[in-house]
Amino acid sequence: MRVLISGASIAGPALAYWLHRYGFHVTVVERASFLREGGYGVDIRGAAVKVLRRMGILDSVRAADTCITGVYFVNSKGKIEGQISEASIANQQGLDIEIMRDDLCNILYDLTKDKINYIWGDSITALHETEDAVEVHFTRCKPQTFDLIIGADGLHSNVRALTFGDEEQFKRTLGCYISIFTHENYLNIDHRQLLYMIPDKTVGMFSARGNSEAKGIFLFKSEALNFDRYDVEAQKGLIENAFEGQIGWETASLLQFMKESTDFYFDEVCQIHMPKWSKNRVALVGDAAYGPSPLSGQGTSLAIVGAYVLAGELKASDGDFERAFDAYEQEMRKFVEKNQKIGLMAAGGMIESSKFKISLRNLMLRVPILMNVNFKIITKIVAKAANKIELKDY
């Protein structure tokens, strides 16, 4: 079968790997002209670690671990008010992995680039389905015909919009916006993450790639903002407006670095909830179908596992794609729901609504017994969600 995958980030190449391994003819189309750089650290947990092992890239991914050793909460003067000693409050040491998003993308691309036909700098404009196939129209390329179309193109999926309609019907906003960008590690942060919180806003910084660089973070609550997703300068203006007049900690310096950044990322923190992830010959995988939000730490694991299950069910169905799509949803639905709940929980921990709540959280983090109990409870919840699926051996 000829399969077109839209999206060359994580879910797309992972799905392409498995489909090619099972004998499908795979093409990946990506709107960007090259692999996108930048982004945040992404977590890989539970079942997703097992999938990477089956792909033969677990060692490569572990070698690129960020090795962040702690999260430190600072006040306006930079004094540490509280800390979490673990790399991430929900990561199990020695089992889970945190890796920069673009490092993982490069590993997946290197795994597939010699086997898969990648079309760069192009996008799907229309899908015309017949009884036997789908005719696909592109922005640049001539129309082509495929048996199946898979949308692996993220929270704002183009394939989802063309097939299922406007994203507003599937989007559940968490009421805040996030920005991430690369800058000089001018504070010489050593495998740490620093967070400065004021009511409804968070400013952060963490070291990356062996402390050779750092990532800046701006997070703020807001009513719905109307912005062009492709107008980077306008998005930077939204950050400047949101943090206007804020001079605490390194806010002013990070705003200046943000202006000069070339890998700036900005988006609404939201989730995608859909009653069905497929329609006729079109299916969705990863954030396009069930994004749990960038703050959840679960999106990458869902994408990797979803790609594995979708490809496996297509192989097992022996050409009956409707049966495969139904089986894919049956296998993934509870796993997705559990992990999306983690996204709701995580959003509340990254931004606080009052000075009192910030002070209370910092106080709790200075009491080892409370911190350890809280850490164990959250880690247990996340680990249970990350393993809430039994992977078939396709």
RALINRA-V390105 format. One record per residue. RES is the residue in one letter. PHI is phi in radians with two decimals (none if undefined). PSI is psi in radians with two decimals (none if undefined). Layout:
res->RES phi->PHI psi->PSI
res->RES phi->PHI psi->PSI
This chain:
res->M phi->none psi->2.54
res->R phi->-1.66 psi->2.08
res->V phi->-2.09 psi->2.27
res->L phi->-1.85 psi->2.20
res->I phi->-1.91 psi->2.23
res->S phi->-1.70 psi->2.06
res->G phi->2.06 psi->2.16
res->A phi->-2.14 psi->0.74
res->S phi->-1.66 psi->-1.55
res->I phi->-2.10 psi->-0.99
res->A phi->-1.06 psi->-0.71
res->G phi->-1.08 psi->-1.02
res->P phi->-1.08 psi->-0.61
res->A phi->-1.11 psi->-0.78
res->L phi->-1.13 psi->-0.73
res->A phi->-1.04 psi->-0.71
res->Y phi->-1.01 psi->-0.89
res->W phi->-1.20 psi->-0.70
res->L phi->-1.12 psi->-0.73
res->H phi->-1.11 psi->-0.72
res->R phi->-1.06 psi->-0.54
res->Y phi->-1.60 psi->0.08
res->G phi->1.69 psi->0.16
res->F phi->-1.41 psi->2.70
res->H phi->-1.66 psi->1.98
res->V phi->-2.04 psi->2.38
res->T phi->-2.19 psi->2.41
res->V phi->-2.05 psi->2.23
res->V phi->-1.95 psi->2.37
res->E phi->-2.32 psi->2.26
res->R phi->-1.06 psi->-0.70
res->A phi->-1.23 psi->2.74
res->S phi->-1.45 psi->-0.16
res->F phi->-2.82 psi->3.00
res->L phi->-1.03 psi->2.26
res->R phi->-1.32 psi->2.36
res->E phi->-1.62 psi->2.93
res->G phi->1.47 psi->-2.90
res->G phi->1.78 psi->-3.12
res->Y phi->-1.73 psi->3.09
res->G phi->-1.34 psi->2.35
res->V phi->-1.99 psi->2.54
res->D phi->-1.73 psi->2.51
res->I phi->-2.19 psi->2.08
res->R phi->-2.36 psi->2.81
res->G phi->0.93 psi->-2.15
res->A phi->-1.05 psi->-0.55
res->A phi->-1.13 psi->-0.59
res->V phi->-1.10 psi->-0.70
res->K phi->-1.12 psi->-0.66
res->V phi->-1.14 psi->-0.75
res->L phi->-1.07 psi->-0.64
res->R phi->-1.11 psi->-0.73
res->R phi->-1.20 psi->-0.43
res->M phi->-1.43 psi->-0.24
res->G phi->1.43 psi->0.30
res->I phi->-2.08 psi->0.16
res->L phi->-1.04 psi->-0.75
res->D phi->-1.10 psi->-0.71
res->S phi->-1.13 psi->-0.70
res->V phi->-1.19 psi->-0.76
res->R phi->-1.08 psi->-0.62
res->A phi->-1.13 psi->-0.40
res->A phi->-1.72 psi->0.20
res->D phi->-0.96 psi->2.45
res->T phi->-1.20 psi->-0.41
res->C phi->1.00 psi->0.56
res->I phi->-1.13 psi->2.26
res->T phi->-1.79 psi->-0.18
res->G phi->-3.01 psi->2.72
res->V phi->-1.98 psi->2.17
res->Y phi->-2.08 psi->2.26
res->F phi->-1.73 psi->2.14
res->V phi->-2.00 psi->2.78
res->N phi->-1.67 psi->-3.00
res->S phi->-1.11 psi->-0.36
res->K phi->-1.68 psi->-0.03
res->G phi->1.60 psi->0.05
res->K phi->-1.31 psi->2.39
res->I phi->-1.29 psi->2.15
res->E phi->-1.78 psi->-0.36
res->G phi->-3.00 psi->2.83
res->Q phi->-2.68 psi->2.71
res->I phi->-2.07 psi->2.07
res->S phi->-1.28 psi->-0.43
res->E phi->-1.35 psi->2.78
res->A phi->-1.01 psi->-0.69
res->S phi->-2.63 psi->2.50
res->I phi->-1.02 psi->-0.36
res->A phi->-1.96 psi->0.00
res->N phi->-1.47 psi->2.40
res->Q phi->-1.62 psi->2.06
res->Q phi->-1.03 psi->2.29
res->G phi->1.51 psi->-0.23
res->L phi->-1.95 psi->-0.91
res->D phi->-1.52 psi->2.82
res->I phi->-2.27 psi->2.44
res->E phi->-2.06 psi->2.24
res->I phi->-2.43 psi->2.59
res->M phi->-1.14 psi->2.42
res->R phi->-0.92 psi->-0.81
res->D phi->-1.25 psi->-0.45
res->D phi->-1.15 psi->-0.73
res->L phi->-1.16 psi->-0.72
res->C phi->-1.02 psi->-0.73
res->N phi->-1.14 psi->-0.70
res->I phi->-1.11 psi->-0.77
res->L phi->-1.18 psi->-0.66
res->Y phi->-1.17 psi->-0.77
res->D phi->-1.06 psi->-0.55
res->L phi->-1.22 psi->-0.46
res->T phi->-2.05 psi->-0.23
res->K phi->-1.07 psi->-0.51
res->D phi->-1.55 psi->-0.07
res->K phi->-2.04 psi->-0.38
res->I phi->-2.00 psi->2.48
res->N phi->-1.45 psi->1.93
res->Y phi->-1.74 psi->2.29
res->I phi->-1.94 psi->2.00
res->W phi->-1.76 psi->2.64
res->G phi->1.19 psi->0.56
res->D phi->-2.49 psi->2.86
res->S phi->-2.64 psi->2.68
res->I phi->-1.34 psi->2.31
res->T phi->-1.90 psi->-0.44
res->A phi->-2.76 psi->2.59
res->L phi->-2.19 psi->2.08
res->H phi->-2.01 psi->1.86
res->E phi->-1.62 psi->2.36
res->T phi->-1.98 psi->-3.06
res->E phi->-1.17 psi->-0.51
res->D phi->-1.90 psi->-0.23
res->A phi->-2.92 psi->-3.04
res->V phi->-2.25 psi->2.17
res->E phi->-1.54 psi->2.19
res->V phi->-1.94 psi->2.25
res->H phi->-1.84 psi->2.43
res->F phi->-2.05 psi->2.88
res->T phi->-1.14 psi->-0.71
res->R phi->-2.04 psi->-0.85
res->C phi->-1.24 psi->2.80
res->K phi->-1.23 psi->2.71
res->P phi->-1.01 psi->2.51
res->Q phi->-2.34 psi->2.81
res->T phi->-2.00 psi->2.35
res->F phi->-2.33 psi->2.77
res->D phi->-1.40 psi->-0.66
res->L phi->-2.40 psi->2.60
res->I phi->-2.13 psi->2.27
res->I phi->-2.10 psi->2.15
res->G phi->-1.55 psi->1.91
res->A phi->-2.11 psi->0.66
res->D phi->-1.90 psi->0.60
res->G phi->1.43 psi->-3.04
res->L phi->-0.96 psi->-0.64
res->H phi->-1.84 psi->0.86
res->S phi->-0.95 psi->2.20
res->N phi->-1.23 psi->-0.73
res->V phi->-1.10 psi->-0.70
res->R phi->-1.08 psi->-0.76
res->A phi->-1.11 psi->-0.73
res->L phi->-1.19 psi->-0.56
res->T phi->-1.71 psi->-0.71
res->F phi->-1.92 psi->-0.25
res->G phi->1.87 psi->-3.02
res->D phi->-1.00 psi->2.46
res->E phi->-1.21 psi->-0.35
res->E phi->-1.00 psi->-0.52
res->Q phi->-1.28 psi->-0.29
res->F phi->-1.96 psi->-0.21
res->K phi->-1.51 psi->2.34
res->R phi->-2.08 psi->1.85
res->T phi->-1.29 psi->2.56
res->L phi->-1.81 psi->0.16
res->G phi->1.41 psi->0.28
res->C phi->-2.59 psi->2.96
res->Y phi->-2.25 psi->2.63
res->I phi->-2.33 psi->2.54
res->S phi->-2.36 psi->2.46
res->I phi->-2.41 psi->2.47
res->F phi->-2.76 psi->2.77
res->T phi->-1.62 psi->2.51
res->H phi->-2.69 psi->3.06
res->E phi->-1.13 psi->2.44
res->N phi->-1.43 psi->1.16
res->Y phi->-1.29 psi->-0.27
res->L phi->-1.61 psi->0.01
res->N phi->0.93 psi->0.80
res->I phi->-1.14 psi->2.31
res->D phi->-1.90 psi->1.63
res->H phi->0.87 psi->0.83
res->R phi->-2.34 psi->2.84
res->Q phi->-2.12 psi->2.32
res->L phi->-1.99 psi->2.36
res->L phi->-2.26 psi->2.27
res->Y phi->-2.01 psi->2.08
res->M phi->-2.03 psi->2.36
res->I phi->-2.26 psi->2.86
res->P phi->-0.89 psi->2.17
res->D phi->1.21 psi->0.16
res->K phi->-2.53 psi->2.55
res->T phi->-2.40 psi->2.36
res->V phi->-2.05 psi->2.31
res->G phi->-2.43 psi->2.88
res->M phi->-2.72 psi->2.40
res->F phi->-2.53 psi->2.63
res->S phi->-1.36 psi->2.70
res->A phi->-2.53 psi->2.73
res->R phi->0.87 psi->1.07
res->G phi->1.12 psi->0.57
res->N phi->1.21 psi->0.15
res->S phi->-1.29 psi->-0.28
res->E phi->-2.63 psi->3.06
res->A phi->-2.40 psi->2.81
res->K phi->-2.03 psi->2.30
res->G phi->-1.71 psi->2.56
res->I phi->-2.31 psi->2.32
res->F phi->-2.17 psi->2.28
res->L phi->-2.38 psi->2.28
res->F phi->-2.63 psi->2.58
res->K phi->-1.40 psi->2.57
res->S phi->-2.90 psi->2.69
res->E phi->-1.14 psi->2.92
res->A phi->-0.98 psi->2.27
res->L phi->-1.82 psi->2.42
res->N phi->-1.74 psi->1.93
res->F phi->-2.55 psi->2.74
res->D phi->-1.47 psi->2.10
res->R phi->-1.15 psi->-0.25
res->Y phi->-1.88 psi->0.05
res->D phi->-1.77 psi->1.57
res->V phi->-1.11 psi->-0.73
res->E phi->-1.11 psi->-0.66
res->A phi->-1.14 psi->-0.66
res->Q phi->-1.15 psi->-0.72
res->K phi->-1.08 psi->-0.59
res->G phi->-1.13 psi->-0.62
res->L phi->-1.12 psi->-0.68
res->I phi->-1.14 psi->-0.80
res->E phi->-1.03 psi->-0.73
res->N phi->-1.14 psi->-0.72
res->A phi->-1.15 psi->-0.58
res->F phi->-1.89 psi->0.31
res->E phi->-1.07 psi->2.28
res->G phi->1.50 psi->-0.11
res->Q phi->-1.49 psi->2.10
res->I phi->-2.13 psi->0.05
res->G phi->-1.19 psi->2.62
res->W phi->0.86 psi->-2.23
res->E phi->-1.81 psi->0.40
res->T phi->-1.00 psi->-0.84
res->A phi->-1.09 psi->-0.74
res->S phi->-1.13 psi->-0.75
res->L phi->-1.19 psi->-0.59
res->L phi->-1.10 psi->-0.67
res->Q phi->-1.19 psi->-0.75
res->F phi->-1.08 psi->-0.66
res->M phi->-1.06 psi->-0.75
res->K phi->-1.01 psi->-0.60
res->E phi->-1.64 psi->-0.11
res->S phi->-1.21 psi->2.58
res->T phi->-1.91 psi->-0.06
res->D phi->-2.16 psi->0.61
res->F phi->-1.07 psi->2.31
res->Y phi->-2.17 psi->2.35
res->F phi->-2.53 psi->2.38
res->D phi->-2.90 psi->2.87
res->E phi->-1.29 psi->2.50
res->V phi->-1.52 psi->1.93
res->C phi->-2.62 psi->2.97
res->Q phi->-2.11 psi->2.78
res->I phi->-1.98 psi->2.16
res->H phi->-2.18 psi->2.11
res->M phi->-2.24 psi->2.45
res->P phi->-1.23 psi->-0.43
res->K phi->-2.62 psi->2.47
res->W phi->-1.79 psi->0.13
res->S phi->-2.52 psi->2.74
res->K phi->-2.64 psi->1.97
res->N phi->0.98 psi->-2.03
res->R phi->-1.68 psi->0.22
res->V phi->-2.06 psi->2.36
res->A phi->-2.41 psi->2.81
res->L phi->-2.10 psi->2.65
res->V phi->-2.52 psi->2.64
res->G phi->1.26 psi->-2.60
res->D phi->-0.98 psi->-0.54
res->A phi->-1.04 psi->-0.57
res->A phi->-1.74 psi->-0.67
res->Y phi->-2.65 psi->0.79
res->G phi->-0.98 psi->2.22
res->P phi->-1.62 psi->0.01
res->S phi->1.76 psi->2.59
res->P phi->-1.08 psi->-0.44
res->L phi->-1.41 psi->-0.20
res->S phi->-1.25 psi->-0.53
res->G phi->1.29 psi->0.07
res->Q phi->-1.94 psi->-0.17
res->G phi->-1.07 psi->-0.73
res->T phi->-1.18 psi->-0.73
res->S phi->-1.11 psi->-0.72
res->L phi->-1.09 psi->-0.69
res->A phi->-1.14 psi->-0.78
res->I phi->-1.16 psi->-0.79
res->V phi->-1.21 psi->-0.72
res->G phi->-1.05 psi->-0.72
res->A phi->-1.09 psi->-0.75
res->Y phi->-1.09 psi->-0.81
res->V phi->-1.21 psi->-0.78
res->L phi->-1.05 psi->-0.82
res->A phi->-1.11 psi->-0.73
res->G phi->-1.11 psi->-0.73
res->E phi->-1.22 psi->-0.58
res->L phi->-1.14 psi->-0.66
res->K phi->-1.15 psi->-0.79
res->A phi->-1.20 psi->-0.44
res->S phi->-1.42 psi->-0.19
res->D phi->0.95 psi->0.83
res->G phi->1.69 psi->-0.23
res->D phi->-1.50 psi->1.48
res->F phi->-1.17 psi->-0.55
res->E phi->-1.13 psi->-0.72
res->R phi->-1.14 psi->-0.67
res->A phi->-1.13 psi->-0.78
res->F phi->-1.10 psi->-0.69
res->D phi->-1.13 psi->-0.74
res->A phi->-1.15 psi->-0.67
res->Y phi->-1.01 psi->-0.83
res->E phi->-1.16 psi->-0.70
res->Q phi->-1.10 psi->-0.69
res->E phi->-1.23 psi->-0.63
res->M phi->-1.68 psi->-0.41
res->R phi->-1.00 psi->-0.90
res->K phi->-1.16 psi->-0.66
res->F phi->-1.04 psi->-0.79
res->V phi->-1.11 psi->-0.82
res->E phi->-1.06 psi->-0.73
res->K phi->-1.08 psi->-0.73
res->N phi->-1.35 psi->-0.49
res->Q phi->-1.19 psi->-0.54
res->K phi->-1.10 psi->-0.59
res->I phi->-1.10 psi->-0.64
res->G phi->-1.08 psi->-0.69
res->L phi->-1.15 psi->-0.70
res->M phi->-1.18 psi->-0.71
res->A phi->-1.18 psi->-0.65
res->A phi->-1.05 psi->-0.65
res->G phi->-1.19 psi->-0.41
res->G phi->-1.52 psi->-0.23
res->M phi->-1.70 psi->-0.21
res->I phi->-2.61 psi->2.34
res->E phi->-2.05 psi->2.69
res->S phi->-1.66 psi->-0.17
res->S phi->-2.61 psi->2.78
res->K phi->-1.12 psi->-0.62
res->F phi->-1.07 psi->-0.80
res->K phi->-1.13 psi->-0.64
res->I phi->-1.13 psi->-0.79
res->S phi->-1.13 psi->-0.70
res->L phi->-1.13 psi->-0.74
res->R phi->-1.10 psi->-0.77
res->N phi->-1.10 psi->-0.65
res->L phi->-1.11 psi->-0.78
res->M phi->-1.07 psi->-0.65
res->L phi->-1.24 psi->-0.27
res->R phi->-1.61 psi->-0.01
res->V phi->-1.89 psi->1.78
res->P phi->-0.91 psi->-0.71
res->I phi->-1.11 psi->-0.82
res->L phi->-1.09 psi->-0.75
res->M phi->-1.11 psi->-0.78
res->N phi->-1.14 psi->-0.72
res->V phi->-1.12 psi->-0.81
res->N phi->-1.07 psi->-0.75
res->F phi->-1.08 psi->-0.78
res->K phi->-1.13 psi->-0.70
res->I phi->-1.11 psi->-0.85
res->I phi->-1.15 psi->-0.74
res->T phi->-1.06 psi->-0.70
res->K phi->-1.13 psi->-0.73
res->I phi->-1.10 psi->-0.81
res->V phi->-1.18 psi->-0.73
res->A phi->-1.09 psi->-0.68
res->K phi->-1.13 psi->-0.74
res->A phi->-1.17 psi->-0.70
res->A phi->-1.18 psi->-0.34
res->N phi->-1.96 psi->0.27
res->K phi->-1.40 psi->0.78
res->I phi->-2.80 psi->2.42
res->E phi->-1.78 psi->1.97
res->L phi->-1.26 psi->2.21
res->K phi->-1.28 psi->2.71
res->D phi->-1.70 psi->1.59
res->Y phi->-1.25 psi->none
